[in-house]
Each structure stands twice: as C-alpha cells, then as structure tokens.
Amino acid sequence: MKRIYHIEPIYKSFVWAGQKLIDRFGIDTDLPNVGTIYCVIALPGELDNIVRETGEPLSAFYASHRELFACPDEVFPVRMTITCNEGFQSYQLHPDDAYALAHEGCRGKVSGAVTLDDEGHVGTWLFGHKVASLEEFKDCVERRDWNRLFDTLKVHDGDFVHTPAGVIHGGNGAGAVSATFGTNGDITYRFFDNDRNDPARPLALDDVYACVHFPEVPFRAEPPHPVQVPGMKLITYHDVDGEYVALRMKVEGETSFGYDSFLFITCVAGAGSVGGTSIGMGETLLVPAGFGPFELQGDMDCIAISYHAKEA
C-alpha cells in the first residue's frame, strides 16, 4: 500500500535568532527564540526528526525502511531547514566529508540557501575569501582584518547561493526567512564569534585552517529559472549527485507530479494537499521512492529535497 509520512519539525534557539519564525509559522514553544526549523535532518542523539506514523527517529526509520528511499547510502543523506538570522551569526566554514569523517566521525556539509520572500532586496554577503595563502589568511584572522580577508557577493531576493564545503561565510543577518538545503551534517568550524566566548560555540581555528581553500573555489548567486507547468511553477535550484536536489513548487490549483527518488516536501506558505494528504504551513511530508505520480492541490508554496547517489 502506498503511504505518505508526516515528519515532525524540530525547533532550535540560537543567540542570533529572534521571533520572526515563531510569528510566521505560529510556533507554540517555550524557547526564547527560534533560529532554525529543522524540517528534515537525521543526526542520531542530536537532531533527529520523528516520523509521526511510526514514532521512530528519522535516522532509525531510514535504517529500517530502506525500500522507501531506494538509496544505497548507509547513512541518511540530506537535510532541509527554514532559517532566519536576525543577529550576528559567526564567521565560519563547514568541512567536506573526508575531513569530517576523519575528525568528527560524521558527514561534512555542503548547502545552499534561498530567501522565501521576494521583496526586491539586494544584499551584500560576506562570502569566500580573496587572500593568496594560508599565512595571509591567518594574519587577517589574527588582526581581524575582515575587509582584506572576505570577498563579497551581491544576492537578490530569490537568488540561490550554493555553499561548497570549505567556503568561509557568516556575519550579520538581514532577518530574511530562508530555505536551506544540504547534506545531512551539522559541523561548523568558527574563527570569529563576536567575542561571545561561549563554551557551546567554540572557535576551531586549526580546523578552519585545514579546510579553507587556496585558491578559493568559484561561487555565485544563481537567479531562479521557474518552469511553468499546468497548475504549478517548478524551480530546480540544485541537482548534483552525492550532494542534494533542491526544489520549489508554487502550486496554484491542481497539478500532477512524479519523481524517481524519495521526496520531502515542506509547505512554507498557504495550504493544500500532497497525494491526498493535507499539508499546511511548516508541515513536512515524505513521499517515498517509487510512489509514482501524485496530485498537488491548493494554493501553496513548497520547498522540497531529494537525493541521487554518486555513481561508484
């Protein structure tokens, strides 16, 4: 019997967070703020969504129901969140899989982000570096010479920015609500945290120096390229084997959609149904691999994540 599953969200407070996500998604929480809604993540004992129908953590559900994913990876591969940075985050990077597995025993992190609202804003992100050597990089960090260190990236509302492992980024958030997609990891190495000196947010200079690229890898802000199909605008932001597939579905009425792999769908505005299962703001559904074409109905904006394994 074909079945769609509900994935329970996880809310997390951060020092850089505020009230926007609580207000926008009507979150009932005792947390002082919410910086991230983890729609899809499976890190055992740390951040691990619950599958409502079975009561299992997503990591365990993946291990015991591999037929629903048709994925050869032994560890659940992807993550998807909604984030709002209303303060100073940190200056940081994420390691690649090889480094994270060797030093942390888990996957690294590549990710991408897109603002959910198109209000015509153009932001300047601190993103990537422009120095020539590790020695110069270290000197900039020691002197806190961020102007000499950081490159910048112009980002329009709706642009998608993919962050490869090892690319430095961070700083003051503009308070935009964004969708983020990536690999199933949560390792962050910080080299400046606004002098907070928080033991829960340690600096990791040696790891940063080991993971940063010389020269810097190419990056850019990619404008959306929606494809109009009957009843829906479909945007594919990213589709790289071994990384993640990031989609957005703006449904207006009714449409049919099929996908060859599993698909996690989160409603970020409006409401409707997926394969006959209702979905509202902030809710996430899993459509298993092999489900076949299904109906999308309603007036809703959805983000979705999937995965294709890298060929051996």
Secondary structure as UniProt FT lines:
FT   STRAND          5..8
FT   STRAND          10..12
FT   TURN            15..16
FT   HELIX           20..25
FT   STRAND          36..40
FT   STRAND          42..43
FT   TURN            44..46
FT   STRAND          47..48
FT   STRAND          50..51
FT   TURN            52..55
FT   STRAND          56..57
FT   HELIX           58..64
FT   HELIX           66..68
FT   TURN            69..70
FT   STRAND          78..84
FT   STRAND          88..93
FT   HELIX           97..103
FT   STRAND          111..115
FT   STRAND          122..129
FT   HELIX           134..143
FT   HELIX           146..149
FT   STRAND          150..156
FT   TURN            157..158
FT   STRAND          160..163
FT   TURN            165..166
FT   STRAND          169..172
FT   STRAND          177..183
FT   STRAND          189..192
FT   TURN            194..195
FT   TURN            199..200
FT   HELIX           205..211
FT   STRAND          221..222
FT   STRAND          227..229
FT   TURN            230..231
FT   STRAND          232..240
FT   TURN            241..243
FT   STRAND          244..257
FT   STRAND          263..274
FT   TURN            275..276
FT   STRAND          277..280
FT   TURN            281..282
FT   STRAND          284..287
FT   TURN            289..290
FT   STRAND          294..306
//
